[in-house]
Amino acid sequence: MKKWRLKYKGELRKGCVKPSVLKEGKEKFETAHVEFDLLYETDTPLFWYMRDDCAETLAKNLSQEPWGVNFWKVCLKRSNNHGHYEEYGRLTGTISVNGEKTKNYNMGTFRDHSWDIRVWGAMDSLFILLIAFDEPINLFGVDCYYLDLTLVNMPGNTSGVARYSTGYLLGKNKGEIFSMAYGTSILDIPYRTRDDGTRQPMATSEVVMYLVPEPNHDHAEAVPVRIKMDGDIRRMQYWPDNGAFEVFEDSMNFQIIDEKHNKTVEGYGTRQSGFRIGEFDTSQGGCG
C-alpha cells in the first residue's frame, strides 16, 4: 500500500476511558467535533517481523526456549498463521477541532499490520519506540530517518518465545534495512509501581541498540545507537482484552545518538509501554 487516505467528520470522545466504565454506561463523556483529511505515503521498505530480524537477534530469541518437538510445532504454526509488518512514510493534511483554525500537518509516521489473535494477557510487559528523525543519521553510508525498537517479556507464554526483541533503522525508498543485533533488555528498563500494585512507565528512559546491515554479508561491526527520551508526558491509554493489559502511549522528546560518529539528532514519535494486570491465565492461549 503506497498511499492511504483518511477522512473523518464527526464527534469523538475526549480522554481515555477504561472498558469497564464504558460497559457500565453510567458516565457522560465530553465530545469534540473533529474533521480531518490526511494522506499517508510510504517512503521506506517493509520491515517484516521474524523475516527481517537480524539473524543473531532471532537466534537469541529462540535460544531462550527448551527445544523439543512441541516448541517447533508451535513455531511452525505461528509462522503459518501469524504475522506483523511495519513501514514508515509521510502524513500530510489538515485537522480541525470544534471549528477552530484548521492546522496543516506534514510529518513522518508509520503504518503497521498484524494478523492472528493477540492474547495481551500473555505478555507481562512491552516497550516499543516508533521515532522519526528531524534530520538523518548516516549508517554504513546510508541516511536513516526512522527507528523502531520492540521488546516484549512473556514468561510462561504457551504459543511462542518467553522474550522477543527486535529493532531497526530505515532509509528512504532504497530498500536498506539496518537491524538490531543486540541491545538493552526489557528487564533492565525501570518502571514505577503504583499504590494498587499496577505498573506505569517512568518519565525518562534510555536504551541502546547495536545495528548491522540486514543481510550482513560483509560481517560489518555493529554500530551503537543510543536513544534518550524525556519531557512532559502526553499520554494516551488503552486497556485491551477487557482490562487484562494496560498500555501507555507517550509522545516525548527524543534524542538519537550515533555513538560511533558522535552525532546527535532530535526525533519525534511515541514510546509505548505496557504491563499485565493480574495473573496470566494459560488456558486463554499464548502470544506469538
Secondary structure, DSSP 8 states (H G I E B T S, - for coil): --EEEEEEEEEEE-S---HHHHHHT-S---EEEEEEEEEEEE-S--EETTTSS-HHHHHHHHHTS--SHHHHHHHHHHHHH-EEEEEEEEEEEEEEETT---EEEEEEEEEEEEES---GGG-SEEEEEEEEEEEEEEETTEEEEEEEEEEEE-TT-SSS-SEEEEEEEE-SSS--EEEEEEE--GGGS-EEE-TTS-EEE-S-EEEEEEEEESS-TT----EEEEEEEEEEEEEEEE-HHHHTEEEEEEEEEEEEEETTTTEEEEEEEEEEEEEE-S---GGG----
